Amino acid sequence: MDTRVLIAGAGPTGLTLAIELARRDVAVRIIDKAETFFMGSRGDGLQPRTLEVFEDLGVLDAVLAAGAAPVPMQIHVGGEVVGERMMFDPVEPTPDKPYPTGWFLGQSQTEGILRDRLAEFGVHVELATALTGFEPEADGVTATLSTGETVRAEYLVGADGGKSVVRKTLGIAFEGTTDDSIRMLLGDVHAEGLDRGFGHWFGASDDPMRGMMFSPLPGTPWFQFGSPLGDGDLEVETALPAIQARLDALTGGGITLSDLAWSTVWRPNVRLAARFRDGRVFLAGDSAHVHPPTGGQGLNTGVQDGYNLGWKLADGSPELLDSYEIERRTNAARVLGISTELMQKYADGDEDAHKRGEETQQLDISYRGGPLSPAGTGALRPGDRAPDSPLVDANGKRVRLFELFRGPHATRLVFGDGPVGENGYRILPAGSVATGPDLVDDGGHAYAAYEAQGGRTVLIRPDGYVWSVD
């Protein structure tokens, strides 16, 4: 084999998967047909569960430094600020949920941070290298590239977007709809005269729900803009002068647009692949599911596809590889439902369509009932996200459960008596005195989160979900 895994597509999904493999010393190549790296916002909302994934991957500090917390949205109508709204209600971190609200960072910046992390393992994205075809075989895949190279790999992963060559070559149905009745003008632009401490909605005087939205993009001079299109917008210009004219019609002037990075007319394309695997070939991210931007689910779901698949490919056992499609396709179907419901609220002019609740945070993802999650009882069961919690070691140093989970390994938590083993930790009740490698529950949070008052052993999967509870 030339490599263990060949990944087609170097967006957030492919990069997450490549990092997961590279940090396990798995030979991986990641290719992309683009001549240059993408520049623009697109998926700019990072959900709380994705922030937890990024902490494990070692990129969270860079993501937090480059991005920003949600800002209030000012509502402008008739040249006046008539209100202010927040996409997320303020939520304080808790011991089990350290990142309770979303974070904003343009997709190109997120990709850059992930590429830098991948490079630390000696792996680099191969640009201008398209997958032109492949032949599945019993023991691997033979892929042909646009460079003329032929590559033999044990596994091929299509993370190559909604028009996936991998999915189309396999003949996997991409079930769903494209709704031309709902359209939106989208892009990134510099807007002189707008306060970057806020997002802005400019509503029409006769219909405040019709207008333009501008959200500041952290670390850049741009705002992401969006404008719902009505029946009268059959032919829409996406060039800067037309966008400026659309804004001036709402504001009467005073805001100058320049440096248009990209723009497009977007239509809801809600689709789910009929299957996520065909032998040694897998689909992940937009090649397996495409979402409306409402709810900020697409990029986040793709990142977690890569996070789920990486440790399973590294292991290579049939049981783990078989579990990928069942776990992730079930989740993708659920998330598509959330995104579609929010999209319909926008279409119906619901004034609360901008609000985001717990259902979009992806902290409640569970693989209960799946092939790796035996039945259990209680609030915390196999397949659930493993909570974080503060601990104290024998030297009085504070540590967190997420720090123990970090890395390419499963983790055993022993509350009470029982063998600890490799990557295992004994956690004593609050008020105990730790000796040796034992840890003490700080404030009783760990014992409460893991329902361990009577003692128990919990095995945590490498992707931060509960594997078993004894």
C-alpha positions as CSV (number, residue, x, y, z in Angstrom):
1,M,0.0,0.0,0.0
2,D,1.1,3.6,-0.7
3,T,-0.8,4.8,2.3
4,R,-3.2,3.5,4.9
5,V,-5.9,6.1,4.3
6,L,-6.5,8.5,1.3
7,I,-8.8,11.4,2.1
8,A,-10.4,13.3,-0.8
9,G,-11.3,16.8,0.4
10,A,-9.4,19.1,2.7
11,G,-12.2,21.0,4.4
12,P,-12.9,20.8,8.1
13,T,-14.1,17.2,7.9
14,G,-11.1,15.9,6.0
15,L,-8.7,17.9,8.1
16,T,-10.2,16.6,11.4
17,L,-10.0,13.0,10.1
18,A,-6.4,13.5,9.0
19,I,-5.4,14.8,12.4
20,E,-7.1,11.9,14.1
21,L,-5.1,9.5,12.0
22,A,-1.8,11.3,12.0
23,R,-1.7,11.6,15.8
24,R,-2.1,7.8,15.9
25,D,0.8,7.3,13.5
26,V,-1.5,6.1,10.8
27,A,-0.1,6.8,7.3
28,V,-2.5,9.3,5.6
29,R,-2.7,11.5,2.5
30,I,-5.2,14.3,2.1
31,I,-5.8,15.8,-1.4
32,D,-8.0,18.6,-2.7
33,K,-8.8,19.6,-6.2
34,A,-8.6,23.4,-5.4
35,E,-5.7,25.3,-6.7
36,T,-5.6,27.5,-3.6
37,F,-7.0,27.3,-0.1
38,F,-10.5,28.6,0.3
39,M,-10.9,32.1,1.6
40,G,-14.3,33.0,3.1
41,S,-16.7,32.5,6.0
42,R,-19.3,30.0,5.0
43,G,-19.6,27.8,8.1
44,D,-18.6,30.3,10.7
45,G,-20.5,29.1,13.8
46,L,-18.7,26.5,16.0
47,Q,-21.0,24.7,18.3
48,P,-20.1,23.8,21.9
49,R,-19.5,20.1,21.2
50,T,-17.2,21.0,18.4
51,L,-15.2,23.2,20.8
52,E,-14.8,20.1,23.0
53,V,-13.6,18.1,20.0
54,F,-11.1,20.9,19.2
55,E,-9.8,20.8,22.8
56,D,-9.0,17.2,22.3
57,L,-7.3,17.8,18.9
58,G,-5.1,20.5,20.5
59,V,-6.4,23.5,18.5
60,L,-8.9,25.0,20.9
61,D,-6.6,27.8,22.2
62,A,-5.9,28.9,18.6
63,V,-9.6,28.8,17.7
64,L,-10.6,30.9,20.8
65,A,-7.9,33.4,20.1
66,A,-8.8,33.9,16.5
67,G,-12.6,33.9,17.0
68,A,-15.2,35.7,19.1
69,A,-18.2,35.1,21.2
70,P,-21.7,35.9,19.7
71,V,-22.5,39.6,19.6
72,P,-25.9,41.2,19.9
73,M,-27.9,41.9,16.7
74,Q,-29.1,45.4,16.3
75,I,-32.4,45.8,14.4
76,H,-32.5,48.8,12.1
77,V,-35.8,49.9,10.5
78,G,-36.3,53.3,8.8
79,G,-32.8,54.5,9.7
80,E,-33.4,53.9,13.5
81,V,-32.3,51.1,15.9
82,V,-35.6,49.7,17.0
83,G,-34.4,46.7,19.0
84,E,-31.6,44.3,19.9
85,R,-31.6,40.5,20.0
86,M,-29.1,37.8,20.9
87,M,-28.8,34.5,19.0
88,F,-27.9,32.7,22.2
89,D,-29.1,33.4,25.7
90,P,-26.2,34.0,28.1
91,V,-25.1,30.7,29.7
92,E,-22.4,30.3,32.3
93,P,-19.9,27.4,32.0
94,T,-20.6,24.5,34.4
95,P,-18.2,21.8,35.6
96,D,-19.6,19.3,33.1
97,K,-20.1,21.7,30.2
98,P,-17.1,24.1,29.9
99,Y,-18.2,25.6,26.6
100,P,-22.0,26.2,26.9
101,T,-22.4,28.6,23.9
102,G,-21.2,28.8,20.4
103,W,-18.1,30.6,19.0
104,F,-17.7,32.4,15.7
105,L,-14.8,32.0,13.4
106,G,-14.7,32.0,9.6
107,Q,-14.4,28.6,8.0
108,S,-11.2,29.5,6.1
109,Q,-9.6,30.5,9.4
110,T,-10.7,27.3,11.1
111,E,-9.3,25.3,8.2
112,G,-6.0,27.2,8.5
113,I,-5.7,26.3,12.2
114,L,-6.5,22.6,11.5
115,R,-3.9,22.6,8.7
116,D,-1.3,24.0,11.0
117,R,-2.0,21.3,13.5
118,L,-1.9,18.6,10.9
119,A,1.5,19.9,9.7
120,E,2.9,19.3,13.2
121,F,2.5,15.6,12.4
122,G,4.3,16.0,9.1
123,V,1.2,15.8,6.9
124,H,0.3,18.5,4.4
125,V,-2.7,19.1,2.1
126,E,-1.9,18.3,-1.5
127,L,-3.6,21.1,-3.5
128,A,-4.5,20.9,-7.2
129,T,-4.8,17.1,-6.8
130,A,-8.3,15.8,-7.7
131,L,-9.5,12.3,-7.3
132,T,-10.5,11.3,-10.9
133,G,-11.5,7.7,-10.2
134,F,-11.0,4.6,-8.1
135,E,-11.4,0.9,-8.1
136,P,-12.5,-0.8,-4.8
137,E,-10.8,-4.1,-4.1
138,A,-11.0,-6.8,-1.4
139,D,-7.9,-5.5,0.4
140,G,-7.9,-1.8,-0.5
141,V,-8.7,0.8,-3.1
142,T,-6.7,1.9,-6.2
143,A,-7.3,5.6,-6.8
144,T,-6.3,7.7,-9.8
145,L,-5.4,11.3,-9.3
146,S,-5.4,14.3,-11.7
147,T,-1.7,14.5,-11.4
148,G,-1.4,11.1,-13.2
149,E,-0.5,9.3,-10.0
150,T,-2.0,6.0,-9.0
151,V,-2.4,5.5,-5.3
152,R,-3.1,2.2,-3.4
153,A,-4.7,2.7,0.0
154,E,-6.4,0.4,2.5
155,Y,-9.2,2.9,2.8
156,L,-10.6,5.9,0.9
157,V,-12.7,8.6,2.5
158,G,-14.8,11.0,0.5
159,A,-14.9,14.3,2.3
160,D,-15.2,16.0,-1.1
161,G,-18.5,18.0,-0.6
162,G,-22.0,17.9,-1.9
163,K,-20.9,17.1,-5.4
164,S,-18.7,14.3,-4.2
165,V,-16.9,12.3,-6.8
166,V,-16.6,9.4,-4.3
167,R,-20.3,9.2,-3.7
168,K,-21.2,9.5,-7.4
169,T,-18.7,6.9,-8.4
170,L,-20.2,4.5,-5.9
171,G,-23.7,5.3,-7.2
172,I,-25.0,6.1,-3.7
173,A,-28.3,8.0,-3.8
174,F,-28.3,11.5,-2.3
175,E,-31.8,11.6,-1.1
176,G,-33.6,14.9,-0.3
177,T,-34.7,18.2,-2.0
178,T,-33.5,21.5,-3.4
179,D,-36.1,24.1,-2.6
180,D,-36.1,27.0,-5.2
181,S,-38.9,28.7,-3.3
182,I,-36.5,29.8,-0.6
183,R,-33.4,31.7,-1.7
184,M,-30.9,34.0,-0.1
185,L,-28.1,36.3,-1.2
186,L,-24.9,35.4,0.8
187,G,-21.3,36.6,0.9
188,D,-18.5,38.4,2.7
189,V,-17.8,42.1,2.3
190,H,-16.1,45.0,4.0
191,A,-18.7,47.5,5.3
192,E,-17.4,50.9,6.3
193,G,-19.6,52.7,8.8
194,L,-20.9,49.6,10.6
195,D,-20.1,49.0,14.3
196,R,-18.2,45.7,14.6
197,G,-19.4,45.2,18.2
198,F,-22.8,44.2,16.9
199,G,-24.5,42.3,14.2
200,H,-27.0,44.3,12.2
201,W,-30.3,43.6,10.6
202,F,-31.6,46.3,8.2
203,G,-35.4,45.7,7.8
204,A,-37.6,47.2,5.2
205,S,-40.1,49.8,6.6
206,D,-43.1,48.0,5.0
207,D,-41.8,44.6,6.0
208,P,-39.2,44.4,8.8
209,M,-38.6,40.7,8.2
210,R,-37.4,41.5,4.6
211,G,-34.0,43.0,4.6
212,M,-30.2,42.4,5.0
213,M,-28.2,40.9,7.8
214,F,-24.5,41.7,8.5
215,S,-22.4,39.8,11.0
216,P,-18.8,40.7,11.8
217,L,-16.2,38.0,11.0
218,P,-13.6,37.9,13.8
219,G,-10.0,38.5,12.7
220,T,-11.0,39.9,9.3
221,P,-12.2,43.2,8.0
222,W,-15.3,41.6,6.6
223,F,-18.9,41.1,7.5
224,Q,-20.8,38.1,6.4
225,F,-24.1,39.3,4.8
226,G,-27.3,37.6,4.0
227,S,-30.5,38.8,2.4
228,P,-33.7,36.7,1.9
229,L,-34.9,36.9,-1.7
230,G,-38.6,37.2,-2.6
231,D,-40.7,36.4,-5.6
232,G,-39.6,39.7,-7.2
233,D,-36.0,38.7,-7.0
234,L,-36.0,36.2,-9.9
235,E,-32.8,37.6,-11.5
236,V,-30.4,38.6,-8.8
237,E,-27.0,40.3,-9.4
238,T,-24.3,39.1,-7.0
239,A,-21.7,41.8,-7.9
240,L,-20.8,44.5,-5.5
241,P,-22.8,47.4,-7.1
242,A,-26.0,45.4,-6.9
243,I,-25.4,44.5,-3.3
244,Q,-24.6,48.1,-2.4
245,A,-27.9,49.2,-4.1
246,R,-29.8,46.6,-2.2
247,L,-28.4,47.9,1.1
248,D,-28.9,51.6,0.1
249,A,-32.6,50.9,-0.5
250,L,-33.0,49.8,3.1
251,T,-30.8,52.4,4.8
252,G,-30.9,55.5,2.5
253,G,-27.1,55.3,2.3
254,G,-24.3,55.9,4.8
255,I,-22.7,52.5,4.7
256,T,-20.1,51.8,2.0
257,L,-19.4,48.3,0.9
258,S,-16.1,47.2,-0.7
259,D,-13.7,44.3,-1.1
260,L,-16.3,41.7,-1.9
261,A,-14.7,38.3,-1.0
262,W,-17.4,36.1,-2.4
263,S,-21.1,36.1,-3.0
264,T,-23.7,33.6,-4.2
265,V,-27.4,33.0,-4.4
266,W,-28.1,30.1,-2.0
267,R,-31.0,27.7,-2.2
268,P,-31.9,25.1,0.5
269,N,-30.3,21.8,-0.5
270,V,-31.2,19.3,2.2
271,R,-29.9,15.8,1.4
272,L,-28.7,12.6,3.1
273,A,-26.7,9.8,1.5
274,A,-28.5,6.5,1.5
275,R,-25.4,5.0,3.1
276,F,-22.1,6.2,4.4
277,R,-20.0,3.2,3.6
278,D,-19.3,0.9,0.7
279,G,-16.6,-1.7,1.7
280,R,-13.4,0.1,2.2
281,V,-14.8,3.5,1.1
282,F,-16.5,5.9,3.5
283,L,-18.4,9.2,3.1
284,A,-18.1,12.0,5.6
285,G,-19.2,15.7,5.9
286,D,-21.0,17.3,3.0
287,S,-20.5,14.3,0.8
288,A,-22.8,12.4,3.1
289,H,-25.2,15.1,4.2
290,V,-25.8,18.8,3.2
291,H,-27.6,21.2,5.5
292,P,-29.2,24.6,5.2
293,P,-27.1,27.2,7.1
294,T,-29.8,27.7,9.7
295,G,-28.7,26.4,13.0
296,G,-25.0,26.2,12.1
297,Q,-25.0,22.4,11.9
298,G,-23.2,21.5,8.6
299,L,-19.5,22.1,9.4
300,N,-20.0,20.9,13.0
301,T,-21.6,17.6,11.9
302,G,-18.8,17.1,9.4
303,V,-16.1,17.7,12.0
304,Q,-17.7,15.1,14.3
305,D,-17.9,12.6,11.4
306,G,-14.2,12.8,11.0
307,Y,-13.7,12.6,14.8
308,N,-15.9,9.5,15.0
309,L,-14.3,7.8,12.0
310,G,-10.6,8.5,12.8
311,W,-10.1,6.2,15.7
312,K,-12.1,3.5,14.1
313,L,-10.0,3.5,10.9
314,A,-6.9,3.5,13.0
315,D,-8.1,0.4,14.8
316,G,-9.4,-1.3,11.7
317,S,-11.6,-3.8,13.5
318,P,-14.8,-4.8,11.6
319,E,-17.0,-4.0,14.7
320,L,-15.8,-0.4,14.9
321,L,-15.9,0.2,11.1
322,D,-19.4,-1.1,10.9
323,S,-20.5,1.2,13.7
324,Y,-19.5,4.4,11.8
325,E,-22.5,4.5,9.4
326,I,-25.1,3.5,12.1
327,E,-23.9,6.2,14.6
328,R,-23.2,9.0,12.2
329,R,-26.1,8.6,9.7
330,T,-28.6,8.5,12.5
331,N,-27.2,11.7,13.9
332,A,-27.1,13.4,10.5
333,A,-30.7,12.6,9.9
334,R,-31.6,14.1,13.3
335,V,-29.6,17.3,12.7
336,L,-31.0,17.8,9.2
337,G,-34.4,17.8,10.9
338,I,-33.3,20.6,13.2
339,S,-31.8,22.7,10.4
340,T,-34.8,22.3,8.2
341,E,-37.2,23.3,11.0
342,L,-35.3,26.5,11.6
343,M,-35.1,27.2,7.8
344,Q,-38.9,27.0,7.7
345,K,-39.2,29.5,10.5
346,Y,-37.1,31.9,8.4
347,A,-39.3,31.3,5.4
348,D,-42.5,31.9,7.5
349,G,-41.1,35.2,8.8
350,D,-41.0,33.9,12.4
351,E,-39.3,36.7,14.4
352,D,-37.7,34.1,16.7
353,A,-36.0,32.3,13.8
354,H,-32.7,33.7,14.8
355,K,-32.8,32.1,18.3
356,R,-30.6,29.1,19.1
357,G,-31.3,26.7,21.9
358,E,-29.8,23.5,23.3
359,E,-30.9,21.5,20.3
360,T,-28.3,23.1,18.1
361,Q,-25.3,22.8,20.5
362,Q,-24.8,19.0,19.7
363,L,-24.0,18.4,23.4
364,D,-27.0,16.0,23.5
365,I,-25.7,13.7,20.7
366,S,-26.0,10.2,21.9
367,Y,-25.2,6.8,20.4
368,R,-27.5,4.9,22.8
369,G,-28.8,1.8,21.3
370,G,-26.0,1.6,18.7
371,P,-23.7,-1.3,18.1
372,L,-21.0,0.0,20.6
373,S,-23.5,1.0,23.3
374,P,-25.0,-1.8,25.3
375,A,-28.2,-1.2,27.2
376,G,-27.9,0.6,30.5
377,T,-29.9,2.4,33.1
378,G,-29.7,5.8,34.8
379,A,-29.1,9.3,33.4
380,L,-25.7,8.5,32.0
381,R,-25.6,5.5,29.7
382,P,-23.3,3.9,27.1
383,G,-23.3,6.1,24.0
384,D,-23.8,9.4,25.9
385,R,-21.3,12.2,25.8
386,A,-18.9,11.9,28.7
387,P,-19.1,15.0,31.0
388,D,-16.2,17.1,32.1
389,S,-15.4,17.7,35.8
390,P,-12.7,19.3,38.0
391,L,-10.3,17.0,40.0
392,V,-7.3,17.5,42.3
393,D,-4.2,15.3,42.3
394,A,-2.0,14.3,45.3
395,N,0.1,17.5,44.9
396,G,-3.0,19.8,45.0
397,K,-2.9,20.5,41.3
398,R,-6.2,21.0,39.6
399,V,-6.9,18.9,36.5
400,R,-10.1,18.2,34.5
401,L,-11.5,15.0,33.1
402,F,-11.2,16.4,29.6
403,E,-7.5,16.6,30.2
404,L,-7.4,12.9,31.1
405,F,-9.4,12.0,28.0
406,R,-7.2,14.1,25.7
407,G,-5.3,12.0,23.2
408,P,-5.8,8.9,21.0
409,H,-6.7,6.5,23.7
410,A,-9.7,5.2,25.6
411,T,-9.9,6.2,29.3
412,R,-11.0,4.1,32.3
413,L,-12.5,6.0,35.3
414,V,-12.6,3.9,38.5
415,F,-14.8,5.3,41.3
416,G,-14.1,3.2,44.3
417,D,-12.3,-0.2,44.2
418,G,-11.3,-2.1,41.1
419,P,-8.4,-2.4,38.7
420,V,-7.3,0.8,37.0
421,G,-5.0,-0.4,34.2
422,E,-3.4,1.6,31.4
423,N,-4.9,5.0,30.8
424,G,-7.0,4.5,34.0
425,Y,-7.6,6.8,36.9
426,R,-9.0,6.2,40.4
427,I,-11.2,9.0,41.5
428,L,-11.8,9.4,45.3
429,P,-14.8,11.2,46.8
430,A,-14.6,14.9,47.6
431,G,-12.8,15.5,50.9
432,S,-10.5,12.5,50.5
433,V,-6.7,12.7,50.6
434,A,-5.1,11.5,47.4
435,T,-1.9,9.5,47.4
436,G,0.1,8.4,44.4
437,P,-1.7,8.7,41.1
438,D,-5.2,8.8,42.6
439,L,-7.4,11.9,42.0
440,V,-9.9,13.6,44.3
441,D,-13.3,14.8,43.1
442,D,-13.3,18.6,43.4
443,G,-16.7,19.7,44.8
444,G,-18.5,16.4,44.2
445,H,-19.1,17.2,40.5
446,A,-17.5,14.0,39.0
447,Y,-19.4,11.6,41.3
448,A,-22.6,13.4,40.6
449,A,-22.1,13.5,36.8
450,Y,-21.1,9.9,36.6
451,E,-23.7,8.7,39.2
452,A,-20.9,7.1,41.1
453,Q,-21.9,7.4,44.8
454,G,-22.0,3.7,45.2
455,G,-18.8,3.2,43.1
456,R,-18.5,2.2,39.5
457,T,-16.2,1.9,36.5
458,V,-16.8,3.9,33.4
459,L,-14.9,3.3,30.1
460,I,-14.7,6.4,27.8
461,R,-14.2,6.0,24.1
462,P,-11.4,7.8,22.3
463,D,-14.0,10.3,20.9
464,G,-15.3,11.2,24.3
465,Y,-18.4,9.1,24.6
466,V,-19.3,6.5,27.2
467,W,-18.3,3.0,26.1
468,S,-19.4,1.0,29.1
469,V,-20.7,1.5,32.7
470,D,-20.1,-1.1,35.3
